[in-house]
Amino acid sequence: MFHHVKELQFNARVSKPDVRFAKLLLEQFGGPNGELKAAMQYFVQAFGCRKAYPDKYDMLMDIATEEFSHLEIVGATIQMLLTGVNGELKNAADESDLTKMLDGQAAKENYIHDAMVNPHFFIVSGGTPTLTDSVGNPWSASYIMGMGDLTADLRLNIGAETSAKMVYENLMKFTDDVYVKESLRFLMTREVAHFQMFQAALDTIKPNFPPGILESDPKYSNKYFNMSNGEDVKGPWNEGESPLMGEEWQYIENPIQHVRDTNGLLDEEAEGTERTEKSVQTANKKLSEERKEKVDKATAPSNGVMSWSVYEDSEKSREEKESFVSK
């Protein structure tokens, strides 16, 4: 259930119209890293964990709903930046004058050029925000990422918040409007907050690495192949212990010769790890059973009926009625 409150979450303001920046800001309205993408991604992901992980469902729906409110802030800002455009476009007379609003003939020519680059924004939409990116590519559901596994989805969301944060950071370089920057800074900061929420939620799921259910093959999980010529570079990604599995990195100096010596890696042996094929299969079976039991138990029908929600007032009334009848 959604309830729209007419006031914005953050009081967006602008000091003056700016058609060019309005066009850039479309990136966060209908672009691949924008607010609608985030809202829909978290909204869709939430369905899969409604029963098995109700706390994560609540978080995903809360953040998705906040992202819709951010979409409203972006849309409102774009509309304010277009102040004057909508009215001028409604003036169909030949003497319609965009030059005053756009500060001269050169600006008007630039406006016309922008309209040709992204015609929907200025011509088809009539001067209102459109669900496109800054160059007119329409929003697409292909932006949405979800694997149906909560540990994978939360990592995807961490990446989404990172990308959105960077877009806001870059947008702030292209406006001198202190009020617009104020809104952009708020939106950028909320991306950082959401990043931390998703990370905290991921940390409550044990185990959460590797994503999914199946363990990795110990013969290949800690091998680093030196795939470039020149000076070898070492770091925690190819020497010492691997950060999440605690295995010893095995540096393959000459990958070509190593592949030949191991019959195309078919004869590769596990080194630098305590994991074995037997332990991997045992872990696979154990986690598979645990996750299956959790989902099956959470989604089992009650008295032959599957219900998405429990309405507390209705349940209370029914219990009171049954209690009264029994008396």
N, C-alpha and C positions, 0 to 999 in steps of 0.2 A: 504494500500500500504506500503510495506516495502522496505527499501533501505539499503543494507549492506555497511558499511564503514569498510575498511580493518583494520584500526588501532583499538586497544582495547580502551575501555572507560578508563581503568586504565592500566598503563604500567606494566604488570606482569613480574616478574623476579625471577630467582632461582640462587643459587650459585653453586649447584652441583646436580647430579641425586640422587633421593631417591625413590626407587621402593616401599618401604613399605608405605611411606607417600602418594605416588601417589594413592595407593590402598585405603587408608583411605579417601582421598579427593574425591573419587568417591561418597561418601555419599552425597556431595553437587552437584554432576553432575546428578546422576540418582536415588537418594534416596527419601524417602517420605517427607523430609523437604528441599529438594534441590531447585536449581534455576529453573530447568525445571518444577517442580511441581508448583512453584509460578507463573512462566510466563504463563503456561497454565490455571491455576486457574483464574487469573485476566483477561486473554484474553477471556475465556468463559463467565465469569460473566458480562463482559462489554456488550455483545450482548443484554442482557435483559433490559439495561437502556439507550440504544442508543437514543431513542426518548424522553422518559419521563424525563430522567436526563442526558442531553447531557454533562453537566459539569463533572459529575461523570464518564461518558463513556470516556471522554477525559483523566481523571486522571487514570482510570484503564488501558486504552490502553498505556498510557505513562509509567506507572510502569511495565506493562507486557513486554513492549519492552525493558525497562532497565534490567529486569530480564533475558531476552534472552542475553543481552550483558554481564551480569554476568556469565551466563552459558558459554559464549565464554571465559571469563577470567579463569574460573575454568578449562575448557577443555584445554586451552593453557598451564596453569600451570601444569596440569597432564602430558601433552605431554613433557614439558621441564623436568619434574622430571623423565620421562622415557627415557631420552636421552641415546642412546646406546642400549637400549633393542630392539627397532624396527630393527636396523641393525643386531644385533646378531641373532635375530630370522630369519632373511632372509638368514643367513649363515647356510645352511643345512648340511655342511660337518661334519663328526664325530668329527673333532678336533676343532669345534666351541668353542670359549672360552668366557664364561660369567664371569669367575672367576675374570678377571682383573677389569671389571666394578663393580663387586659386592664385591671386596676386599676379595677374598679367597674362599676356598672350603666350609667352614661352611656357608658363605653367599649364595653360590650357592645352597646348600641344602635347605636353608630357602626359597630361590626363588622358588625352585621346590615344596616345601610344600605349599607356597602361591598359586602357579599355580593350585595345586590340590584343594585347598579350593575355589578358584574363577577361574576356567579354562578359562572362556570367556575372562577375562581381559588379560591374558598372552598368551593363546594358540590360541583361535578363533579370537580375535581382532587383533592379530599381534602387540601388544604393543601400541595400541591407546586407548583413553578413550572409555568406553562402557556405555550405558545407564542402569547401574545397581547401586545398593548401594555397600558398601564396602565389602560385603560378597557374591556378585554375584546375588542377587535377582533382576530380571528385573524390570525396571520402569513400573508402572501401572497407567492407567487412574483412578483407584479407589482412588488414592491419592487426586484427585481433589474434592474440596468441594464447593458447591454452592446451595443455597436454592431458588434462583429466587426472593428473597426479599432483597433489597439493605441494609437495616439495619442489617439483619442477615449476609449477605455476608461480609460486612465491618468488623463485629466482627470476623468472621471466618478468615479474612485476617490479622487482628491484632494478632490473635493466631498463624497464619502461620509465620508472621514476627518474633514473639517471639521465636518460635521453631528454625527457621533458625539462628537467632542471637545466640542462645545457642549452636547450633552445631558448628558454627564458633569459638565461645569462647572456646569450648572444643578442637577443632582441633588445636588451637594455642598452646596447651600444649604439642603436640606431634611432634613438629618440632623446630629445633634450627636455621633453615635458616632464617636470618633476612629479606631477600627479600620476601620469601614466607609469613612470618608473616606480612609484609607490605601489601601484597595483601589481606590476610585474614582480617586484621584490616579494610581495606577499605570496603570490602564486608560486614563485620559485622556492620560497621557504617551505611551503606546504609539500612540495615534492620531496624535500629533504626529510620532512616529518614522516611522510608515507614510506619512504625508503626504510627508515628505522622501524616502523611498525611491521613491515613485511619481514625484515630481518629478525625481529624479536619473535614473530610468529613462527618463522622457520626454525628457530633455535628451540622451540618447545616440542618439536616433532623429533623423536629419537627412534631409530636412526634416521638421518635425513640425507646421508651421502653414501653411495652415489644416488642421484635422483631415481625414483622408480622403485622397483623391487629387487631386480637381479644384481648380484655382485659382479664385479669385473673379473676378467681372467688374470690370475696372478703372474702368468708368464709375460704379460705385456703391460700391466698397469703401472709399472715404475720404470719403464724404458724411455730414455731420452735419445732421440736420433739426431745426430749432428748433420743437419741437412744443408749446410752452407759452407762455402770455402772461405779461407782466411783465418784470422785469429779466433781461437776458441773463446767463447764467453761463458763464464760460469756464474751461477746464482742459485738461489733456493728453489728454482724451478728445474734444476738438473743436477744438483749435488746436495748431499745431506739427506734429511728425511722429507718425504712428501708431506705437505701440511695437513691434509685431512685423513690420510690413511696410515701415516707413520711408517711408510716403507722407505727403504734406501734406494735413492735414484741410481739407476744403472746407465752410465753415459756410453753410448755407442759411438765411438770415434769415427769408424768407417762403416756407415750403414750398408753400402753396396756389398762390401766383402762379408759383412755380418749376415746379410740376407742370403748370400750364396752359401755361406758355411752352414746355415741352419735350414737349408732346403726351402727357401722362401718362408722362413719363420715357422714352418711346420714342426721342426725339431727344436724349437726354442724351449729353454728351461727357465723355471722361476728362480730368481735370485734376489737377495736383499729383502725378502718378505717371509713372514711366518705363515702366510696363507697358502693353502694347498687346494687342489681341485676338490678334494673331499670336504674340506671346511667350507669352501664356497657353495657347494651343492647343499650342504646342511643349512647354511645361512639363508640360501635362497628359499628352501622349503619352509623354514621357520618363519621368515618374514612374510612369505606368501600366505601362510595359514593365519598369522596374526592380523594382517590387513583384511583378508577375506572375512574372518570372523567379526571384525569390528564393523565392516560395511554391512554384512548380512544381518547382524544383530540390530544395527541402527535403522535399517530399512525394512525390517520384517513387518508385515501387516498386523494391525491390531484388530482382533475379532474378524479377520478376513477383509478388512478395509484399510487401504493406505490413505493417510491424511497428511497433507503438507503442513498444516498449521493447527494449533490448538488455541481456541479462542477462550481466554480465561473467564470472561463474563458468562459465556454460554455454558462452560463446564461447571461453573459455580451454581448457575441456575438449575442445571440438570441434577446436580448433587443435592441441592436443597429440596427440589421436587421429589426425588427418590426418597430422601429422608422423611419428608412429610407423609408420603404415601405409606411408608413402612410403619409409621406411628399410627 
